[in-house]
Amino acid sequence: MMASEQQTVLDPVPASGARDGKVRQPRPARRWLVPLLVVVLLAQMAAVMVTTAVQQTPTIDEPVYVATAAEYLHGQGIRYNPEHPPLGKLVVAVGVAITDPHVDTAFDGPQIDLGPHLLYESGNDPWRLMFWARLPVIVLTLLFGLVVFAFARELAGRAAGLTALALYAFSPDVVAHGSLATLDVPTAGFLLTSVWLLWRARLRPRRYVPLAGLALGAALATKMSALPAVPVLVALAALSVWSARRGDETRRRLLRVLAGATVVALAAVAVVWASYLVVDPRLRWTSQDQVPVVHGLRGTLVDLLPFPQAYADGMRLQFRFENHPWEGFLFGRMYTGHLWYYLPAALLVKTPLGLLALWAAGAVVLVAVRRLRSAAPYLLVPAGVLLASAMTGSRDFGTRYALFLPMFLAVAAGCVVAVRRRLSRVVTGALVLFVAVSSLLTFPFYLPYSNEAFGGPARTHLRLHDSNVDWGQDLGRLAERLRERYPDERIWLVYKGSGLPSAYGIEASDPREVPVDDVHGLLVVSDSSVAKAKGRLAELIDSSRPVDEVGHSITIYRR
């Protein structure tokens, strides 16, 4: 293919859809089509997330966030969960406040008991409390969908925006975690928002550079895993200001670049401080646990961070978690420690096949299309750095540690429609439809989703564990199943989660506390426990017959 022909193929179609490059006003009937499709996609996403939120019982991480949010509302300051900054829990607190839960301000037990104490021992309705705690995260997830749409539309037109939004709205990982009162989606969404604002700062740096800094600060004030993105986004701020000041003489241009990078950093630091001051204006921080001493490069970095003491101690606690020899499970193999390729392998299982194809195509298009090439550093570099950082973590617990990928790469994938070939647009449309069908077929069991190449959600537990499949979300569904199909049966339960079985009407015993021969009736085991079973539990499972499953996360055996 000649160079001129190649450029014709790859140049994006003007946003109006005119192939002669002239901007044409959309017809009145079509003017409403794009907003209507945006509303339809977000309404579909809202419906499945709300349904999922209503049906699921607390996952392992949620109760401590909800209980900490309740403590914030009652002026208890930063006593619990210091390993995560306050902002994400302040978001959850908006929903918690609506329920006006009773909070035992005298509770001083360990952090692991804080959530169950609020949900099950303080006179609160756990179903109602969890739903309202999840609702602000659902709203935030929908707003981030608008960012995905706007970013892709600005890069390659309305069709690109709609394509990106559809891929985001049908991403099983985004739907699964966007319907929980956790911190992963808010962190990733704030980072994407910051990058989008930095992209816009190429034209109006004075307006968008400070806003980008605030969004970056929101990510840092939600979860510390956003820290590796800081140098990248500060560099992107410098790049945006440099691009916006092409007419300035070099010395003045460099000063403005330095000022832009400084503004982003200072705004981010200000948001982190503000989040702590909102919770406790006097910053009376005392840790419930012993804060470890961190030496070496990590210790130096913690000491250099211009954040409150509670943030620094939270980082030290995170480093202690990273030093723990966690158990993992991948493709049927249980192991102790960390596999560097765990996250890519898990993403291969848990990402729709059409989405994987469009992610790859979007990355290629960003690099190959001349008019889009300038956006590649904004989308691909932060995503790559964050993925590399997540791959070094010691906790092989799930793709939730890489939730930035369905957001950043949805924008990149939307740009595939910039390729001027009818076949490419037909293939893109078919792949988007494939993603939508694959996602909707797993409804409402989004946490255990895996794509068709790996057997779908019913077989995810054979390859992955923990938040990839079984995070304690199906205790309520289990209670309903036992009442409907197995009334008056003796129940033996090994449940991995934060819920309290008896609160949902499940009266069960732990089979690991009695001799194997004494276990008769129904043996109910969370699939994460099945994956890592050893000793007596493994013997019980091997000598039992599977008869049922609940939510693709809990297996019922007959003994």
Residue pairs with C-beta under 8 A, 6 or more apart in sequence:
1 9
7 370
8 420
9 419
9 420
9 421
10 365
10 368
10 369
10 370
10 418
10 419
10 420
11 369
11 370
11 371
11 418
11 420
12 156
12 157
12 369
12 371
12 372
12 415
12 418
12 419
12 420
13 19
13 157
13 159
13 417
13 418
13 420
14 21
14 22
14 23
14 157
15 23
15 153
15 156
15 157
15 158
16 22
16 23
16 24
16 25
16 26
16 157
17 24
17 157
17 159
18 24
34 158
34 161
34 162
37 162
38 146
38 149
38 162
38 165
41 145
41 162
41 165
41 166
41 169
42 142
42 145
42 146
42 165
42 169
44 169
45 141
45 142
45 145
45 169
45 170
45 175
45 178
46 138
46 142
48 175
48 179
48 440
48 443
48 444
48 446
49 138
49 141
49 175
49 178
49 179
50 135
50 138
50 179
51 443
51 444
52 175
52 176
52 179
52 444
52 446
53 130
53 131
53 134
53 135
53 138
53 179
53 180
54 131
55 444
55 476
55 477
56 130
56 179
56 180
56 473
56 474
56 476
57 126
57 130
57 472
57 473
57 474
57 475
57 476
57 477
57 497
57 499
57 504
58 66
58 115
58 119
58 126
58 130
58 472
58 473
58 497
58 498
58 499
59 180
59 182
59 447
59 467
59 471
59 472
59 473
59 497
59 498
60 467
60 471
60 472
60 496
60 497
60 498
61 182
61 471
61 498
62 115
62 130
62 133
62 134
62 180
62 181
62 182
62 498
63 114
63 115
63 116
63 118
63 119
63 498
64 80
64 81
64 111
64 112
64 114
64 115
64 498
65 81
65 84
65 88
65 89
65 92
65 115
65 133
65 181
65 182
65 183
66 92
66 96
66 115
66 118
66 119
66 129
66 130
66 133
66 181
67 80
67 114
67 115
67 117
67 118
67 119
68 80
68 81
68 89
68 114
69 89
69 90
69 92
69 93
69 96
69 133
70 93
70 96
70 101
70 103
70 118
71 77
71 79
71 80
71 103
71 105
71 114
72 86
72 89
72 90
72 93
72 279
73 93
73 96
73 97
73 103
74 103
74 105
76 103
76 105
77 279
77 280
77 284
77 285
78 86
78 276
78 279
78 280
78 285
78 310
79 286
79 288
80 111
80 114
80 288
81 89
81 111
82 285
82 287
82 310
82 313
82 314
82 317
83 224
83 314
83 317
83 318
83 321
84 183
84 222
84 223
84 224
84 314
85 220
85 221
85 222
85 223
85 224
85 272
85 275
85 276
85 311
85 314
86 221
86 275
86 276
86 278
86 279
87 186
87 218
87 221
87 222
87 271
87 275
88 182
88 183
88 186
88 187
88 221
88 222
88 223
89 183
90 275
90 278
90 279
91 136
91 137
91 140
91 186
91 222
92 133
92 136
92 137
92 181
94 136
95 132
95 133
95 134
95 135
95 136
95 181
96 129
96 132
96 133
98 132
99 124
99 125
99 128
99 129
99 132
99 133
101 118
101 122
101 124
101 129
102 122
102 123
102 124
103 118
103 122
104 117
104 118
104 121
104 122
107 114
107 117
108 288
109 117
110 288
111 288
111 289
115 498
116 498
116 500
118 124
118 129
119 126
119 129
119 130
119 500
119 503
120 126
120 500
120 503
126 499
126 503
127 476
130 181
133 181
134 179
134 180
134 181
137 178
137 179
137 180
137 181
137 182
137 185
137 186
138 178
138 179
140 178
140 185
140 186
140 189
141 174
141 178
141 179
141 185
141 189
143 189
144 168
144 185
144 188
144 189
144 192
144 193
144 407
145 165
145 168
145 169
147 189
147 192
147 193
147 196
148 164
148 165
148 168
148 192
148 407
148 410
148 411
148 414
149 161
149 162
149 164
149 165
150 161
150 196
151 161
151 164
151 192
151 195
151 196
151 199
151 411
152 160
152 161
152 163
152 164
152 165
152 410
152 411
152 414
152 415
153 160
153 161
154 161
154 199
154 200
155 372
155 375
155 411
155 414
155 415
155 418
156 372
156 414
156 415
156 417
156 418
157 417
157 418
159 417
159 425
160 414
160 415
160 416
160 417
160 418
161 414
162 414
163 413
163 414
163 416
163 417
163 428
163 432
164 410
164 411
164 413
164 414
164 415
165 410
165 414
166 432
166 435
166 436
167 355
167 358
167 406
167 410
167 413
167 414
167 432
167 435
168 174
168 406
168 407
168 410
169 175
170 352
170 435
170 436
170 438
170 439
170 440
171 351
171 352
171 355
171 406
171 410
171 435
171 439
172 350
172 352
172 438
172 439
172 442
172 446
172 449
173 350
173 351
173 399
173 400
173 403
173 406
173 446
173 449
174 185
174 403
174 406
174 407
175 439
175 446
176 446
176 447
176 449
177 184
177 185
177 400
177 403
178 185
179 446
182 400
183 222
183 223
184 223
184 400
184 401
184 403
185 403
186 218
186 219
186 222
186 223
187 219
187 222
187 223
187 225
187 226
187 403
187 404
188 219
188 403
188 404
188 407
189 407
190 215
190 216
190 218
190 219
190 222
190 226
191 215
191 216
191 219
191 226
191 229
191 233
191 382
191 386
191 404
192 404
192 407
192 408
192 411
193 215
193 218
194 212
194 213
194 215
194 216
194 219
194 233
195 212
195 233
195 236
195 378
195 379
195 382
195 408
197 208
197 209
197 211
197 212
197 215
198 208
198 209
198 212
198 233
198 236
198 237
198 240
198 264
198 378
199 240
199 375
199 378
200 207
200 208
201 207
201 208
201 209
201 212
201 237
201 240
201 241
201 244
201 260
202 240
202 243
202 244
202 374
203 244
204 244
205 240
205 241
205 244
205 245
205 256
205 260
208 240
209 237
209 240
209 241
209 260
209 263
209 264
210 263
210 264
210 267
212 233
212 237
212 264
212 267
213 237
213 263
213 264
213 265
213 266
213 267
213 268
213 271
214 267
214 268
214 270
214 271
216 226
216 229
216 230
216 233
216 264
216 267
216 268
216 271
217 267
217 268
217 269
217 270
217 271
217 272
218 271
219 226
219 229
220 226
220 227
220 230
220 268
220 271
220 272
221 271
221 272
221 274
221 275
224 311
224 314
224 315
224 318
225 386
225 389
225 390
225 401
228 385
228 386
228 389
229 382
229 385
229 386
230 265
230 268
232 381
232 382
232 385
233 264
233 382
234 261
234 264
234 265
235 261
236 377
236 378
236 381
236 382
237 260
237 261
237 263
237 264
238 257
238 258
238 260
238 261
239 377
240 260
241 256
241 257
241 259
241 260
241 261
242 253
242 257
243 374
245 252
245 253
245 256
245 257
248 256
269 306
269 307
272 307
272 308
272 311
273 307
273 308
276 283
276 308
276 310
276 311
277 283
283 308
283 309
283 310
285 308
285 309
285 310
285 313
287 313
287 317
289 317
291 313
291 316
291 317
292 316
292 317
292 319
292 320
293 299
293 316
294 302
294 315
294 316
294 319
298 319
302 312
302 315
302 316
303 312
305 311
305 312
305 315
321 394
321 395
322 393
322 394
322 395
323 394
324 394
325 336
325 337
326 336
326 337
326 338
326 394
326 395
326 396
326 397
327 334
327 335
327 336
327 532
328 334
328 335
328 336
328 337
328 338
328 339
328 342
328 396
328 397
328 465
329 335
329 396
329 464
329 465
329 466
329 528
329 531
329 532
330 339
330 342
330 345
330 346
330 396
330 463
330 464
331 345
331 463
332 462
332 463
334 531
334 532
337 394
338 393
338 394
338 395
338 396
339 345
339 396
340 391
340 392
341 391
342 391
342 396
343 387
343 390
343 391
343 396
343 399
343 401
343 402
344 391
346 396
346 398
346 399
346 464
346 468
347 399
347 402
347 405
348 356
349 450
349 451
349 454
349 460
349 463
349 464
349 468
350 399
350 449
350 450
350 451
350 460
350 464
350 468
351 359
351 399
351 406
351 451
352 434
352 435
352 438
352 439
352 451
353 434
353 438
353 451
353 452
353 453
354 430
354 431
354 432
354 433
354 434
354 435
354 438
355 406
355 413
355 431
355 435
356 451
357 431
358 413
358 416
358 428
358 431
358 432
358 435
359 405
359 409
359 412
359 413
361 413
361 416
361 428
362 409
362 411
362 412
362 413
362 414
362 415
362 416
363 380
363 409
363 412
365 372
365 412
365 415
365 416
365 418
365 419
366 372
366 373
366 375
366 376
366 379
366 380
366 412
366 415
367 373
367 376
367 380
369 415
369 418
369 419
371 418
372 415
372 418
375 415
379 408
379 409
379 411
379 412
380 408
380 412
382 404
382 408
383 404
383 405
383 408
383 409
386 402
386 404
387 402
387 404
387 405
390 401
390 402
393 401
395 401
397 466
397 467
397 468
398 464
398 466
398 467
398 468
398 471
399 467
399 468
400 467
416 424
416 428
417 424
417 425
417 428
419 425
438 451
438 452
439 446
439 449
441 456
442 448
442 449
442 456
442 457
445 457
445 551
445 552
445 553
447 467
447 468
447 469
447 470
447 471
447 473
447 553
448 457
448 460
448 461
448 468
448 469
448 470
448 551
448 552
448 553
449 457
449 460
450 456
450 457
450 459
450 460
450 463
450 464
454 460
454 463
455 462
457 469
457 552
458 549
458 552
460 468
460 469
460 552
461 469
461 470
461 527
461 528
461 530
461 531
461 552
461 553
461 555
465 527
465 528
465 531
465 532
466 528
469 527
469 528
469 552
469 553
470 496
470 526
470 527
470 528
470 553
470 554
471 497
471 553
472 495
472 496
472 497
472 498
472 499
472 526
473 497
473 551
473 553
474 550
474 551
474 553
474 554
475 495
475 497
475 499
475 501
475 504
475 506
476 499
476 504
477 550
477 551
477 554
478 504
478 506
478 524
478 550
478 551
478 554
479 501
479 504
479 505
479 506
481 548
481 550
481 556
482 489
482 491
482 506
482 522
482 524
483 505
485 548
486 522
486 556
489 521
489 522
490 520
490 521
490 522
491 506
491 507
491 508
491 509
491 521
491 522
491 524
492 508
492 509
492 510
492 511
492 519
492 521
492 522
492 523
492 524
492 559
493 501
493 506
493 508
493 509
493 510
493 511
493 524
493 525
494 510
494 511
494 512
494 523
494 524
494 525
494 526
494 529
494 537
495 501
495 524
495 526
495 529
495 554
496 526
496 528
496 529
497 526
501 507
501 508
508 524
511 519
511 523
511 536
511 537
511 540
512 536
512 537
512 540
516 536
516 539
516 540
516 543
519 540
519 559
520 559
521 559
522 556
522 557
522 558
522 559
523 540
523 541
523 544
523 556
523 557
523 558
523 559
524 554
524 555
524 556
524 557
525 533
525 537
525 541
525 554
525 555
525 557
526 553
526 554
527 552
527 553
527 554
527 555
529 537
530 541
530 555
533 541
540 557
540 559
541 557
543 559
544 557
544 558
544 559
545 557
545 558
545 559
546 555
546 556
546 557
546 558
547 556
547 557
547 558
548 555
548 556
549 555
549 556
550 556
